[in-house]
C-alpha cells in the first residue's frame, strides 16, 4: 500500500494464519510534510480602492493568524481575456518580498485586470486573494483616435477607433454646428465608431468634434471623415 498525498486517511486489515481470518483492525494514518506539521496559510487581503494609475502602488495586509511570510506571488490577467479560450493571454506575473507592489515597469496598460495574490511561507502557499483593478491614464494626451482622417478610398473596411480609454468612459460626437450625433460607451479600453448617427444613418463627409469623459477628466478633439 503506497500513500503519496499529505493529509489524513484510514484503512482496515485482517490477519490470516492460512486457515482463519482475524477480526478487522482499523488504522488511522496522518501523513505530514517533511520538516513538521502541514501549515495552513490564509490568503492575504488586497487593498484596491477605485481606479489606479501606473504610478500607484498596490498594498496587501496579512490575515489574522498568519505566520511570517517569505514572499508574495502576484498575477495580473486582463479581464477581456478571461472570457476567451486563452485566459492567460496578456498574463503578467511578479514576486515581491514586501506586502506591496508598484505598478510601474510591469508592462501593464490602461484597462481592467483581475489581480490575484498568494502568500508564500516555506513550502506553504495560501489560496488566492482576488480583486479587480482598473488602470487609468494620468495623461489625457494618451487618448488615440484612428484613422484620422478616415478616408473612404483607404479605410472603407475599418471603423474609427477611440483607444487608451478607461472602462465606462463615454465618447460623445457632435458635428461642427454642435448638433449631437452619437454617444459611445467604452466596454474595456477602446470603442469603435461605425460612422453612423444615433438613428443608424451614415454621417456625411466633414469634420466632427468628440468629447471623451472618463474618471481622469475630459478630452476634446476633432476628427475628419472624407468620402
WOFEN-V986668 format. One record per pair of residues at least 4 apart in sequence whose ideal C-beta (glycine too) atoms are under 8 Angstrom apart, sorted by the first residue. I is the first residue (numbers start at 0). J is the second residue. If there is no record, write none. Layout:
i->I j->J
i->I j->J
//
This chain:
i->0 j->10
i->2 j->8
i->2 j->28
i->2 j->30
i->4 j->30
i->5 j->30
i->5 j->31
i->5 j->32
i->5 j->37
i->6 j->29
i->6 j->30
i->6 j->37
i->7 j->27
i->7 j->28
i->7 j->29
i->7 j->30
i->8 j->27
i->8 j->28
i->8 j->30
i->9 j->25
i->9 j->26
i->9 j->27
i->9 j->28
i->10 j->25
i->10 j->26
i->10 j->28
i->11 j->23
i->11 j->24
i->11 j->25
i->11 j->26
i->12 j->23
i->12 j->24
i->12 j->26
i->13 j->20
i->13 j->21
i->13 j->22
i->13 j->23
i->13 j->24
i->14 j->20
i->14 j->21
i->15 j->19
i->15 j->20
i->15 j->21
i->16 j->21
i->31 j->35
i->31 j->36
i->31 j->37
i->32 j->36
i->32 j->37
i->32 j->122
i->34 j->121
i->34 j->122
i->37 j->123
i->38 j->66
i->38 j->120
i->38 j->121
i->38 j->123
i->39 j->123
i->40 j->65
i->40 j->66
i->40 j->118
i->40 j->120
i->40 j->123
i->40 j->124
i->40 j->125
i->41 j->61
i->41 j->62
i->41 j->63
i->41 j->64
i->41 j->65
i->41 j->118
i->41 j->125
i->41 j->126
i->42 j->62
i->42 j->117
i->42 j->118
i->42 j->125
i->42 j->126
i->42 j->127
i->42 j->128
i->43 j->59
i->43 j->60
i->43 j->61
i->43 j->62
i->43 j->65
i->43 j->68
i->43 j->71
i->43 j->98
i->43 j->116
i->43 j->117
i->43 j->118
i->43 j->125
i->43 j->128
i->44 j->59
i->44 j->60
i->44 j->61
i->44 j->62
i->44 j->128
i->45 j->57
i->45 j->59
i->45 j->114
i->45 j->116
i->45 j->128
i->45 j->129
i->45 j->130
i->46 j->57
i->46 j->58
i->46 j->59
i->46 j->60
i->47 j->51
i->47 j->57
i->47 j->114
i->47 j->130
i->47 j->131
i->47 j->132
i->49 j->133
i->50 j->133
i->50 j->134
i->50 j->135
i->50 j->165
i->50 j->214
i->51 j->55
i->51 j->57
i->51 j->102
i->51 j->132
i->51 j->133
i->51 j->134
i->51 j->135
i->52 j->102
i->52 j->134
i->52 j->135
i->52 j->136
i->52 j->137
i->53 j->102
i->53 j->103
i->53 j->107
i->53 j->134
i->53 j->137
i->54 j->102
i->54 j->103
i->54 j->137
i->55 j->101
i->55 j->102
i->56 j->99
i->56 j->100
i->56 j->101
i->56 j->102
i->57 j->99
i->57 j->100
i->57 j->102
i->57 j->114
i->57 j->132
i->58 j->98
i->58 j->99
i->59 j->71
i->59 j->98
i->59 j->99
i->59 j->116
i->59 j->128
i->60 j->98
i->61 j->65
i->61 j->68
i->61 j->98
i->61 j->118
i->65 j->118
i->65 j->120
i->66 j->120
i->67 j->120
i->68 j->98
i->68 j->118
i->68 j->119
i->68 j->120
i->69 j->96
i->69 j->119
i->69 j->120
i->69 j->121
i->70 j->94
i->70 j->95
i->70 j->96
i->70 j->119
i->71 j->94
i->71 j->95
i->71 j->96
i->71 j->97
i->71 j->98
i->71 j->100
i->71 j->116
i->71 j->117
i->71 j->118
i->71 j->119
i->72 j->92
i->72 j->94
i->72 j->116
i->72 j->117
i->72 j->119
i->72 j->124
i->73 j->92
i->73 j->93
i->73 j->94
i->73 j->95
i->73 j->100
i->73 j->114
i->73 j->115
i->73 j->116
i->74 j->90
i->74 j->91
i->74 j->92
i->74 j->114
i->74 j->115
i->74 j->116
i->75 j->90
i->75 j->91
i->75 j->92
i->75 j->93
i->75 j->105
i->75 j->107
i->75 j->112
i->75 j->113
i->75 j->114
i->75 j->132
i->76 j->80
i->76 j->81
i->76 j->86
i->76 j->87
i->76 j->89
i->76 j->90
i->76 j->112
i->76 j->113
i->76 j->115
i->77 j->81
i->77 j->88
i->77 j->89
i->77 j->110
i->77 j->111
i->77 j->112
i->78 j->110
i->78 j->111
i->78 j->112
i->78 j->113
i->78 j->131
i->78 j->187
i->79 j->83
i->79 j->110
i->79 j->111
i->79 j->187
i->80 j->85
i->80 j->86
i->80 j->87
i->80 j->88
i->80 j->89
i->80 j->90
i->81 j->86
i->81 j->113
i->83 j->88
i->91 j->105
i->91 j->106
i->91 j->107
i->93 j->100
i->93 j->105
i->95 j->99
i->95 j->100
i->100 j->105
i->101 j->105
i->102 j->107
i->102 j->134
i->107 j->112
i->107 j->134
i->108 j->134
i->108 j->163
i->108 j->188
i->109 j->134
i->109 j->135
i->109 j->136
i->109 j->141
i->109 j->163
i->109 j->164
i->109 j->165
i->109 j->188
i->110 j->133
i->110 j->134
i->110 j->165
i->110 j->166
i->110 j->187
i->110 j->188
i->111 j->131
i->111 j->132
i->111 j->133
i->111 j->134
i->111 j->166
i->111 j->187
i->111 j->188
i->112 j->131
i->112 j->132
i->112 j->133
i->112 j->134
i->113 j->129
i->113 j->130
i->113 j->131
i->113 j->132
i->114 j->129
i->114 j->130
i->114 j->131
i->114 j->132
i->115 j->127
i->115 j->128
i->115 j->129
i->116 j->127
i->116 j->128
i->117 j->124
i->117 j->125
i->117 j->126
i->117 j->127
i->117 j->128
i->118 j->124
i->118 j->125
i->119 j->123
i->119 j->124
i->119 j->125
i->133 j->165
i->133 j->166
i->134 j->165
i->135 j->165
i->135 j->213
i->135 j->214
i->135 j->215
i->136 j->141
i->136 j->142
i->136 j->163
i->136 j->165
i->136 j->215
i->137 j->215
i->139 j->215
i->139 j->216
i->139 j->217
i->139 j->218
i->141 j->163
i->142 j->161
i->142 j->162
i->142 j->163
i->142 j->164
i->142 j->211
i->142 j->218
i->142 j->220
i->143 j->160
i->143 j->161
i->143 j->162
i->143 j->163
i->144 j->159
i->144 j->160
i->144 j->161
i->144 j->162
i->144 j->209
i->144 j->220
i->144 j->222
i->145 j->159
i->145 j->160
i->145 j->162
i->146 j->150
i->146 j->153
i->146 j->154
i->146 j->157
i->146 j->159
i->147 j->159
i->147 j->222
i->147 j->223
i->148 j->222
i->148 j->223
i->148 j->224
i->148 j->225
i->149 j->154
i->149 j->157
i->149 j->159
i->149 j->194
i->149 j->222
i->149 j->223
i->149 j->224
i->149 j->225
i->150 j->154
i->150 j->225
i->151 j->155
i->151 j->225
i->151 j->226
i->158 j->191
i->158 j->192
i->158 j->193
i->158 j->194
i->159 j->191
i->159 j->192
i->159 j->194
i->159 j->222
i->160 j->189
i->160 j->190
i->160 j->191
i->160 j->192
i->161 j->170
i->161 j->183
i->161 j->185
i->161 j->189
i->161 j->190
i->161 j->191
i->161 j->192
i->161 j->209
i->161 j->211
i->162 j->188
i->162 j->189
i->163 j->188
i->163 j->189
i->164 j->168
i->164 j->170
i->164 j->185
i->164 j->188
i->164 j->189
i->164 j->190
i->164 j->211
i->164 j->213
i->165 j->185
i->165 j->188
i->165 j->213
i->165 j->214
i->165 j->215
i->166 j->185
i->166 j->186
i->166 j->187
i->166 j->188
i->167 j->184
i->167 j->185
i->167 j->213
i->167 j->214
i->168 j->184
i->168 j->185
i->168 j->211
i->168 j->212
i->168 j->213
i->168 j->214
i->169 j->182
i->169 j->183
i->169 j->184
i->169 j->185
i->169 j->211
i->169 j->212
i->169 j->213
i->170 j->182
i->170 j->183
i->170 j->184
i->170 j->185
i->170 j->190
i->170 j->192
i->170 j->209
i->170 j->210
i->170 j->211
i->171 j->179
i->171 j->181
i->171 j->182
i->171 j->183
i->171 j->209
i->171 j->210
i->171 j->211
i->171 j->212
i->172 j->179
i->172 j->180
i->172 j->181
i->172 j->182
i->172 j->183
i->172 j->192
i->172 j->207
i->172 j->208
i->172 j->209
i->172 j->210
i->173 j->177
i->173 j->178
i->173 j->179
i->173 j->180
i->173 j->207
i->173 j->208
i->173 j->209
i->173 j->210
i->174 j->178
i->174 j->180
i->174 j->202
i->174 j->205
i->174 j->207
i->174 j->208
i->175 j->205
i->175 j->206
i->175 j->207
i->175 j->208
i->177 j->208
i->179 j->197
i->180 j->196
i->180 j->197
i->180 j->202
i->180 j->207
i->181 j->192
i->181 j->195
i->181 j->196
i->181 j->197
i->182 j->197
i->183 j->190
i->183 j->192
i->184 j->190
i->185 j->189
i->185 j->190
i->185 j->213
i->186 j->190
i->194 j->201
i->194 j->202
i->194 j->224
i->195 j->199
i->195 j->200
i->195 j->201
i->195 j->202
i->196 j->200
i->196 j->202
i->202 j->207
i->202 j->224
i->203 j->224
i->203 j->226
i->204 j->224
i->204 j->225
i->204 j->226
i->205 j->223
i->205 j->224
i->206 j->221
i->206 j->222
i->206 j->223
i->206 j->224
i->207 j->221
i->207 j->222
i->207 j->223
i->207 j->224
i->208 j->219
i->208 j->220
i->208 j->221
i->209 j->219
i->209 j->220
i->209 j->221
i->209 j->222
i->210 j->217
i->210 j->218
i->210 j->219
i->211 j->217
i->211 j->218
i->211 j->219
i->211 j->220
i->212 j->217
i->213 j->217
i->213 j->218
//
